[in-house]
């Protein structure tokens, strides 16, 4: 069988995704996304799990969004159950970019509370995009269990996810504002401030919340 020019281009692109130079991998991912081909999908998903460079991973995600959902969804749904944290995180990130709500059942409570912060952050972002109408309050209740978690970047990601859901999150935030943990109360109050005033800025909201908690936040003191 004679190889066509298109076949040769496909082989070069697939080989380029595994090149030792990140610039070559980036160009290969761009080429794959520019000329979508079903033969690329499995390799793109596979590469997302191991690609070390953020900007290349982002291009891989873009390339996947250029292919039909019917081809990309099965592989991505397998990856969110992977034992490899990067595979879970990048698959969730890609699902959030594709935005097809068929993926919603894959956003489990286990992923929303994943021990790996990057996986959890990706799950929060994906959940906000994919949550079906009417299920926002349930999602807010699960997200609220993560209040107080991690350092600034993780807390900011969670606050952004909660704020994106809108006022439906208020009952969960107000319940968390009476939690025994000082960190949880502070994060809940800061998130509510951001919901009321998106321009306040996270640092300001956190400092204000710390003052409120120090002056008489309810519940026992603790971490």
Beta strands, then each sheet from edge to edge (+ up, - down):
end
